[in-house]
Amino acid sequence: MEQGITWIVVLLLISLGFWALFRENSRMKRRTVEEYERDVAEARQSLMQAGMLELDKFAGNEREKRAAVEYLKDEKEGMTRTGSKGDDANRTEGAE
C-alpha cells in the first residue's frame, strides 16, 4: 500500500510539473505588449542572465584571442586576403 501511495505522489508531482509548463506557455502566448516589455525588463535583471553574460565574457575573449593568433600566423605566411590580388605576397613580389 505504501508503494502505491508513493507512486501516486510521484505521478501527481510529474503531472503538476507538466501542467505548470503548459500554463506558462499559454500565458506567454496570450500576453499583451505591456506584459512582454515588463517580462523583458525583468529578465535583464535576472541572476541567470548575469551569469550567462559572465560566462560569455570568458568564452568570447578566448575565441577572439584564438582568431587573432590565427590571423597573425596567416599574415606571417602571406595568406591573408581581402579579395584583391595585391594581398598575395607571392604575386606582388617583383621579378628578381
Backbone bond lengths (Angstrom), bond angles and torsions (degrees), N, CA, C in turn:
res aa  C-N    CA-C-N  psi(-1)  N-CA   C-N-CA  omega(-1)  CA-C   N-CA-C  phi
1 M - - - 1.454 - - 1.517 111.41 -
2 E 1.348 116.40 -39.86 1.466 119.53 -179.93 1.519 111.64 -63.55
3 Q 1.340 115.53 -37.11 1.467 118.78 178.91 1.523 110.49 -64.91
4 G 1.309 116.97 -39.44 1.459 121.22 179.36 1.523 111.31 -62.02
5 I 1.318 116.88 -43.17 1.463 121.31 179.05 1.527 110.39 -66.12
6 T 1.331 115.68 -39.22 1.471 119.72 178.69 1.529 110.63 -61.96
7 W 1.346 116.49 -45.23 1.467 119.55 179.57 1.533 111.83 -65.66
8 I 1.305 116.54 -36.54 1.469 119.63 178.17 1.524 109.93 -64.13
9 V 1.329 117.16 -42.59 1.467 121.01 178.74 1.527 110.21 -63.42
10 V 1.337 116.39 -43.42 1.475 119.92 179.64 1.529 110.32 -62.45
11 L 1.330 116.93 -45.57 1.468 120.26 179.32 1.532 111.62 -63.93
12 L 1.324 116.60 -36.94 1.465 119.58 177.15 1.527 110.90 -65.42
13 L 1.326 118.04 -40.74 1.465 120.73 178.16 1.528 111.38 -64.75
14 I 1.315 116.98 -40.87 1.473 120.19 177.77 1.524 110.04 -65.20
15 S 1.331 116.43 -43.83 1.465 120.31 177.82 1.521 111.30 -61.49
16 L 1.318 116.54 -41.21 1.459 121.13 178.55 1.533 110.50 -62.41
17 G 1.327 116.78 -39.88 1.464 120.25 177.40 1.517 112.04 -62.55
18 F 1.348 116.94 -45.58 1.467 120.01 177.90 1.520 111.36 -63.61
19 W 1.318 117.06 -40.38 1.462 120.74 179.03 1.525 110.46 -62.34
20 A 1.350 117.10 -41.74 1.460 120.60 179.47 1.529 110.89 -64.13
21 L 1.322 117.19 -41.45 1.481 120.08 177.45 1.523 111.28 -63.57
22 F 1.326 117.08 -43.69 1.461 121.18 179.23 1.523 110.91 -63.25
23 R 1.326 116.16 -42.55 1.472 120.38 -179.49 1.528 111.29 -64.03
24 E 1.342 116.86 -43.58 1.466 120.23 179.54 1.525 110.57 -65.01
25 N 1.323 117.01 -40.09 1.461 120.31 179.42 1.528 110.70 -63.93
26 S 1.319 117.73 -43.63 1.467 119.98 179.39 1.529 110.89 -68.38
27 R 1.336 117.62 -33.64 1.468 120.25 177.18 1.521 110.15 -64.63
28 M 1.317 116.62 -41.20 1.470 120.06 -179.34 1.529 111.28 -66.93
29 K 1.323 117.12 -32.29 1.464 120.32 178.34 1.526 111.90 -70.97
30 R 1.335 117.30 -32.62 1.464 121.26 -175.68 1.515 114.23 -93.68
31 R 1.296 119.75 -3.44 1.469 120.70 -172.38 1.532 111.46 -69.67
32 T 1.320 114.79 153.15 1.454 121.82 -179.70 1.529 109.41 -86.33
33 V 1.324 115.62 175.86 1.456 120.60 179.38 1.528 110.60 -62.51
34 E 1.330 116.00 -41.34 1.464 119.80 -179.95 1.529 111.14 -63.20
35 E 1.327 116.24 -42.16 1.461 119.37 178.22 1.529 111.20 -64.72
36 Y 1.330 116.74 -39.70 1.461 120.44 178.07 1.530 110.85 -61.59
37 E 1.324 116.63 -46.13 1.463 120.46 179.38 1.531 111.17 -63.18
38 R 1.313 116.99 -37.98 1.464 120.98 177.38 1.528 110.36 -65.03
39 D 1.327 116.87 -42.90 1.467 120.55 178.65 1.522 111.66 -63.57
40 V 1.317 117.40 -39.17 1.465 120.60 178.53 1.525 110.53 -66.08
41 A 1.339 116.71 -41.75 1.460 120.13 179.22 1.535 110.76 -64.36
42 E 1.311 117.33 -39.73 1.463 120.26 178.37 1.520 111.31 -68.62
43 A 1.311 116.96 -34.69 1.463 120.52 -179.14 1.527 111.08 -68.04
44 R 1.304 116.69 -31.75 1.467 119.58 179.01 1.518 111.46 -62.81
45 Q 1.308 115.98 -29.03 1.449 120.55 -176.04 1.523 112.34 -96.16
46 S 1.304 117.57 3.63 1.461 118.82 -175.47 1.520 111.86 -74.78
47 L 1.283 114.88 151.05 1.456 121.97 -179.69 1.520 111.27 -66.81
48 M 1.319 117.02 -36.34 1.458 120.26 -179.28 1.522 110.75 -63.76
49 Q 1.316 116.94 -42.57 1.455 120.18 179.41 1.528 110.56 -64.49
50 A 1.320 116.93 -38.93 1.463 119.99 178.47 1.522 110.45 -63.25
51 G 1.318 116.71 -40.54 1.457 120.37 177.75 1.516 111.94 -64.29
52 M 1.318 116.75 -41.12 1.463 120.12 179.29 1.531 111.28 -66.85
53 L 1.316 117.61 -36.18 1.455 120.28 177.27 1.522 111.29 -65.14
54 E 1.330 116.98 -40.01 1.460 120.15 177.56 1.523 110.80 -65.65
55 L 1.313 116.86 -41.01 1.457 120.69 177.49 1.523 110.67 -63.17
56 D 1.315 116.61 -40.15 1.465 120.63 179.04 1.522 111.38 -65.55
57 K 1.312 117.50 -32.82 1.465 120.08 177.64 1.517 110.72 -61.18
58 F 1.331 116.28 -44.48 1.458 119.72 179.79 1.520 111.15 -67.27
59 A 1.315 117.01 -46.71 1.464 120.79 -178.30 1.529 110.65 -68.78
60 G 1.319 117.09 -39.94 1.462 120.78 -178.74 1.507 112.31 -64.47
61 N 1.326 117.30 -43.22 1.454 120.02 179.62 1.517 111.00 -63.66
62 E 1.321 116.74 -39.05 1.459 120.36 179.98 1.537 110.37 -63.29
63 R 1.317 116.67 -43.14 1.470 120.18 179.51 1.519 110.90 -65.40
64 E 1.327 116.37 -41.48 1.468 119.23 -179.90 1.525 111.18 -66.25
65 K 1.313 116.89 -39.46 1.466 119.85 178.85 1.520 110.54 -64.97
66 R 1.308 116.59 -43.62 1.457 120.60 179.69 1.532 110.54 -62.94
67 A 1.329 117.13 -41.73 1.465 120.72 178.92 1.529 110.56 -65.15
68 A 1.328 117.60 -38.13 1.470 120.65 179.30 1.521 110.86 -66.02
69 V 1.325 117.26 -41.40 1.465 120.47 179.19 1.524 110.31 -65.72
70 E 1.333 117.08 -42.76 1.458 119.71 178.29 1.525 111.27 -63.35
71 Y 1.330 117.47 -38.90 1.452 120.71 178.34 1.526 110.52 -63.90
72 L 1.326 117.50 -42.99 1.461 120.30 179.29 1.522 111.29 -64.22
73 K 1.326 118.04 -38.85 1.461 121.00 176.78 1.528 110.69 -63.48
74 D 1.338 116.21 -44.98 1.458 120.00 178.55 1.519 111.24 -63.03
75 E 1.316 116.94 -40.74 1.459 120.77 -179.65 1.530 110.40 -64.91
76 K 1.308 116.61 -38.88 1.463 121.34 179.41 1.528 110.59 -64.12
77 E 1.331 116.87 -36.47 1.458 121.30 179.16 1.523 112.26 -84.58
78 G 1.305 118.07 -2.70 1.462 121.76 179.40 1.508 113.25 77.03
79 M 1.314 117.20 30.10 1.459 120.58 -176.14 1.529 113.44 -105.39
80 T 1.305 119.14 1.77 1.461 119.88 -179.93 1.515 108.73 -80.30
81 R 1.319 115.20 134.86 1.465 120.23 -178.68 1.522 109.29 -138.63
82 T 1.298 114.88 145.26 1.462 119.16 174.34 1.514 110.37 -117.34
83 G 1.313 116.99 10.64 1.453 120.16 177.26 1.510 113.10 108.96
84 S 1.317 119.35 -7.28 1.460 120.21 179.45 1.524 109.44 -109.36
85 K 1.335 116.13 157.54 1.459 120.80 -179.04 1.518 112.01 -69.06
86 G 1.320 118.30 -22.73 1.452 122.29 -177.31 1.515 113.90 -67.95
87 D 1.343 117.44 -12.81 1.458 119.71 -178.62 1.522 113.23 -85.48
88 D 1.323 118.01 -18.42 1.460 120.71 -177.26 1.526 109.03 -83.65
89 A 1.326 116.78 118.39 1.468 121.49 -175.57 1.519 111.71 -62.76
90 N 1.330 118.75 -35.32 1.464 120.71 -179.21 1.522 112.51 -68.19
91 R 1.303 119.08 -33.99 1.467 121.76 -178.60 1.516 112.35 -83.25
92 T 1.327 117.97 -22.44 1.465 119.26 -176.12 1.522 113.00 -92.54
93 E 1.321 117.69 -12.02 1.471 119.04 178.97 1.526 109.78 -71.40
94 G 1.294 115.33 139.93 1.459 119.54 -179.49 1.514 111.56 -74.12
95 A 1.326 116.67 157.03 1.460 121.20 179.03 1.511 109.04 -70.86
96 E 1.318 116.70 129.16 1.450 120.75 -178.04 1.476 112.36 -113.19
